[in-house]
Amino acid sequence: MTADIVNLRQARKTKARAASEKRAEENRAKFGRTKRERKDQEANEALRAARLRAHEREGAATDAGKPADDDAS
């Protein structure tokens, strides 16, 4: 009965890689999004911002800082 010779350093590294891959897989499922999902969201946000800017009144940005005139004397 002879046992197989195992390089302990390689065995530890293999075990560490497997644990790291398992943790990475869990994180991908928990936090990850595909590149396409990120690009789609960025495009939708840009479209929403463009539509919002298109509906702004002219001079609204400059009038926002001025107080309202309520002098009804």
C-alpha positions in Angstrom: 0.0 0.0 0.0 1.6 3.1 -1.2 0.1 6.5 -1.0 0.2 9.0 -3.8 2.8 11.7 -3.3 1.1 15.1 -3.0 2.8 18.5 -3.2 1.2 20.3 -0.2 1.9 23.7 -1.6 0.0 22.9 -4.8 -2.8 21.3 -2.8 -3.2 24.4 -0.7 -3.2 26.7 -3.7 -5.8 24.6 -5.5 -8.0 24.6 -2.4 -7.6 28.4 -2.1 -8.4 29.0 -5.7 -11.6 26.9 -5.4 -12.7 28.8 -2.3 -11.9 32.1 -4.0 -13.9 31.1 -7.1 -16.8 30.1 -5.0 -16.8 33.4 -3.2 -16.5 35.3 -6.5 -19.4 33.4 -7.9 -21.6 34.3 -4.9 -20.6 37.9 -5.2 -21.4 37.9 -9.0 -24.8 36.6 -8.2 -25.3 39.1 -5.4 -23.9 42.3 -6.9 -22.9 41.7 -10.5 -24.6 43.0 -13.6 -23.5 42.2 -17.1 -21.9 44.9 -19.2 -25.0 45.1 -21.4 -27.2 45.7 -18.3 -24.9 48.6 -17.2 -24.8 50.1 -20.7 -28.6 49.8 -21.0 -29.1 51.6 -17.7 -26.6 54.3 -18.6 -28.4 54.8 -22.0 -31.8 55.0 -20.2 -30.5 57.5 -17.7 -29.0 59.7 -20.5 -32.3 59.6 -22.4 -34.2 60.6 -19.3 -31.8 63.5 -18.6 -32.1 64.6 -22.3 -35.9 64.5 -22.1 -35.9 66.5 -18.8 -33.6 69.1 -20.3 -35.9 69.4 -23.4 -38.8 70.3 -21.1 -37.0 72.9 -19.1 -38.2 76.5 -19.4 -35.8 79.0 -20.7 -34.3 81.1 -18.0 -35.5 78.7 -15.3 -32.0 78.1 -14.1 -31.3 81.8 -13.7 -34.7 82.5 -12.1 -34.2 79.8 -9.5 -31.9 81.8 -7.3 -34.1 85.0 -7.2 -36.6 85.5 -4.5 -40.3 85.8 -5.5 -41.8 89.3 -5.6 -44.7 89.3 -3.1 -45.1 93.1 -2.7 -48.9 93.4 -2.8 -49.1 96.9 -1.1 
